[in-house]
């Protein structure tokens, strides 16, 4: 009976260390995903800015703004 309890305690301790290791990996993954999301947001805003600049240049809004200003 004592051996069975010792094995259960060892297995429990091993599982506890494995679970804490997995939670550490989850935290690292969440940080990586947040960094990827920030990069994608930067790319999106740069593309929208480029499209807006192209529209302004193509339709002559910059000339109109210079004329009014």
PyMOL commands that place a pseudoatom at each C-alpha (Angstrom):
pseudoatom trace, name=CA, resn=UNK, resi=1, chain=A, elem=C, hetatm=0, pos=[0.000, 0.000, 0.000]
pseudoatom trace, name=CA, resn=UNK, resi=2, chain=A, elem=C, hetatm=0, pos=[2.852, 2.374, 0.878]
pseudoatom trace, name=CA, resn=UNK, resi=3, chain=A, elem=C, hetatm=0, pos=[4.526, 1.831, -2.510]
pseudoatom trace, name=CA, resn=UNK, resi=4, chain=A, elem=C, hetatm=0, pos=[1.320, 2.682, -4.340]
pseudoatom trace, name=CA, resn=UNK, resi=5, chain=A, elem=C, hetatm=0, pos=[1.003, 5.933, -2.407]
pseudoatom trace, name=CA, resn=UNK, resi=6, chain=A, elem=C, hetatm=0, pos=[4.644, 6.802, -3.124]
pseudoatom trace, name=CA, resn=UNK, resi=7, chain=A, elem=C, hetatm=0, pos=[4.124, 6.160, -6.853]
pseudoatom trace, name=CA, resn=UNK, resi=8, chain=A, elem=C, hetatm=0, pos=[0.988, 8.295, -6.852]
pseudoatom trace, name=CA, resn=UNK, resi=9, chain=A, elem=C, hetatm=0, pos=[2.855, 11.130, -5.130]
pseudoatom trace, name=CA, resn=UNK, resi=10, chain=A, elem=C, hetatm=0, pos=[5.703, 10.905, -7.644]
pseudoatom trace, name=CA, resn=UNK, resi=11, chain=A, elem=C, hetatm=0, pos=[3.279, 10.889, -10.563]
pseudoatom trace, name=CA, resn=UNK, resi=12, chain=A, elem=C, hetatm=0, pos=[1.421, 13.840, -9.070]
pseudoatom trace, name=CA, resn=UNK, resi=13, chain=A, elem=C, hetatm=0, pos=[4.635, 15.820, -8.670]
pseudoatom trace, name=CA, resn=UNK, resi=14, chain=A, elem=C, hetatm=0, pos=[5.692, 14.985, -12.248]
pseudoatom trace, name=CA, resn=UNK, resi=15, chain=A, elem=C, hetatm=0, pos=[2.294, 16.034, -13.599]
pseudoatom trace, name=CA, resn=UNK, resi=16, chain=A, elem=C, hetatm=0, pos=[2.444, 19.255, -11.617]
pseudoatom trace, name=CA, resn=UNK, resi=17, chain=A, elem=C, hetatm=0, pos=[5.790, 20.175, -13.162]
pseudoatom trace, name=CA, resn=UNK, resi=18, chain=A, elem=C, hetatm=0, pos=[4.510, 19.281, -16.652]
pseudoatom trace, name=CA, resn=UNK, resi=19, chain=A, elem=C, hetatm=0, pos=[1.392, 21.410, -16.163]
pseudoatom trace, name=CA, resn=UNK, resi=20, chain=A, elem=C, hetatm=0, pos=[3.419, 24.418, -14.989]
pseudoatom trace, name=CA, resn=UNK, resi=21, chain=A, elem=C, hetatm=0, pos=[5.700, 23.978, -18.021]
pseudoatom trace, name=CA, resn=UNK, resi=22, chain=A, elem=C, hetatm=0, pos=[2.687, 23.951, -20.336]
pseudoatom trace, name=CA, resn=UNK, resi=23, chain=A, elem=C, hetatm=0, pos=[1.280, 27.115, -18.766]
pseudoatom trace, name=CA, resn=UNK, resi=24, chain=A, elem=C, hetatm=0, pos=[4.639, 28.803, -19.349]
pseudoatom trace, name=CA, resn=UNK, resi=25, chain=A, elem=C, hetatm=0, pos=[4.478, 27.817, -23.009]
pseudoatom trace, name=CA, resn=UNK, resi=26, chain=A, elem=C, hetatm=0, pos=[0.932, 29.175, -23.255]
pseudoatom trace, name=CA, resn=UNK, resi=27, chain=A, elem=C, hetatm=0, pos=[2.102, 32.534, -21.893]
pseudoatom trace, name=CA, resn=UNK, resi=28, chain=A, elem=C, hetatm=0, pos=[4.924, 32.645, -24.455]
pseudoatom trace, name=CA, resn=UNK, resi=29, chain=A, elem=C, hetatm=0, pos=[2.496, 31.762, -27.234]
pseudoatom trace, name=CA, resn=UNK, resi=30, chain=A, elem=C, hetatm=0, pos=[0.104, 34.510, -26.157]
pseudoatom trace, name=CA, resn=UNK, resi=31, chain=A, elem=C, hetatm=0, pos=[2.943, 37.056, -26.216]
pseudoatom trace, name=CA, resn=UNK, resi=32, chain=A, elem=C, hetatm=0, pos=[3.964, 35.921, -29.693]
pseudoatom trace, name=CA, resn=UNK, resi=33, chain=A, elem=C, hetatm=0, pos=[0.386, 36.155, -30.954]
pseudoatom trace, name=CA, resn=UNK, resi=34, chain=A, elem=C, hetatm=0, pos=[0.048, 39.668, -29.544]
pseudoatom trace, name=CA, resn=UNK, resi=35, chain=A, elem=C, hetatm=0, pos=[3.244, 40.716, -31.334]
pseudoatom trace, name=CA, resn=UNK, resi=36, chain=A, elem=C, hetatm=0, pos=[1.962, 39.219, -34.600]
pseudoatom trace, name=CA, resn=UNK, resi=37, chain=A, elem=C, hetatm=0, pos=[-1.348, 41.038, -34.182]
pseudoatom trace, name=CA, resn=UNK, resi=38, chain=A, elem=C, hetatm=0, pos=[0.462, 44.358, -33.614]
pseudoatom trace, name=CA, resn=UNK, resi=39, chain=A, elem=C, hetatm=0, pos=[2.552, 43.801, -36.751]
pseudoatom trace, name=CA, resn=UNK, resi=40, chain=A, elem=C, hetatm=0, pos=[-0.551, 43.028, -38.800]
pseudoatom trace, name=CA, resn=UNK, resi=41, chain=A, elem=C, hetatm=0, pos=[-2.234, 46.184, -37.496]
pseudoatom trace, name=CA, resn=UNK, resi=42, chain=A, elem=C, hetatm=0, pos=[0.795, 48.228, -38.565]
pseudoatom trace, name=CA, resn=UNK, resi=43, chain=A, elem=C, hetatm=0, pos=[0.710, 46.672, -42.030]
pseudoatom trace, name=CA, resn=UNK, resi=44, chain=A, elem=C, hetatm=0, pos=[-3.017, 47.354, -42.334]
pseudoatom trace, name=CA, resn=UNK, resi=45, chain=A, elem=C, hetatm=0, pos=[-2.655, 51.035, -41.431]
pseudoatom trace, name=CA, resn=UNK, resi=46, chain=A, elem=C, hetatm=0, pos=[0.320, 51.458, -43.766]
pseudoatom trace, name=CA, resn=UNK, resi=47, chain=A, elem=C, hetatm=0, pos=[-1.700, 49.968, -46.628]
pseudoatom trace, name=CA, resn=UNK, resi=48, chain=A, elem=C, hetatm=0, pos=[-4.691, 52.186, -45.871]
pseudoatom trace, name=CA, resn=UNK, resi=49, chain=A, elem=C, hetatm=0, pos=[-2.409, 55.208, -45.746]
pseudoatom trace, name=CA, resn=UNK, resi=50, chain=A, elem=C, hetatm=0, pos=[-0.869, 54.273, -49.088]
pseudoatom trace, name=CA, resn=UNK, resi=51, chain=A, elem=C, hetatm=0, pos=[-4.314, 53.853, -50.649]
pseudoatom trace, name=CA, resn=UNK, resi=52, chain=A, elem=C, hetatm=0, pos=[-5.473, 57.192, -49.227]
pseudoatom trace, name=CA, resn=UNK, resi=53, chain=A, elem=C, hetatm=0, pos=[-2.346, 58.907, -50.549]
pseudoatom trace, name=CA, resn=UNK, resi=54, chain=A, elem=C, hetatm=0, pos=[-2.876, 57.349, -53.988]
pseudoatom trace, name=CA, resn=UNK, resi=55, chain=A, elem=C, hetatm=0, pos=[-6.508, 58.539, -54.054]
pseudoatom trace, name=CA, resn=UNK, resi=56, chain=A, elem=C, hetatm=0, pos=[-5.493, 62.044, -53.062]
pseudoatom trace, name=CA, resn=UNK, resi=57, chain=A, elem=C, hetatm=0, pos=[-2.789, 62.174, -55.708]
pseudoatom trace, name=CA, resn=UNK, resi=58, chain=A, elem=C, hetatm=0, pos=[-4.875, 60.522, -58.432]
pseudoatom trace, name=CA, resn=UNK, resi=59, chain=A, elem=C, hetatm=0, pos=[-7.935, 62.706, -58.019]
pseudoatom trace, name=CA, resn=UNK, resi=60, chain=A, elem=C, hetatm=0, pos=[-6.017, 65.905, -57.400]
pseudoatom trace, name=CA, resn=UNK, resi=61, chain=A, elem=C, hetatm=0, pos=[-7.183, 66.553, -53.864]
pseudoatom trace, name=CA, resn=UNK, resi=62, chain=A, elem=C, hetatm=0, pos=[-3.709, 67.744, -52.910]
pseudoatom trace, name=CA, resn=UNK, resi=63, chain=A, elem=C, hetatm=0, pos=[-3.849, 70.409, -55.635]
pseudoatom trace, name=CA, resn=UNK, resi=64, chain=A, elem=C, hetatm=0, pos=[-7.273, 71.464, -54.482]
pseudoatom trace, name=CA, resn=UNK, resi=65, chain=A, elem=C, hetatm=0, pos=[-6.053, 71.722, -50.894]
pseudoatom trace, name=CA, resn=UNK, resi=66, chain=A, elem=C, hetatm=0, pos=[-3.080, 73.831, -52.018]
pseudoatom trace, name=CA, resn=UNK, resi=67, chain=A, elem=C, hetatm=0, pos=[-5.415, 76.110, -53.961]
pseudoatom trace, name=CA, resn=UNK, resi=68, chain=A, elem=C, hetatm=0, pos=[-7.741, 76.618, -50.984]
pseudoatom trace, name=CA, resn=UNK, resi=69, chain=A, elem=C, hetatm=0, pos=[-4.883, 76.977, -48.500]
for i in range(1, 69): cmd.bond("trace and resi %d" % i, "trace and resi %d" % (i + 1))
show_as sticks, trace
zoom trace
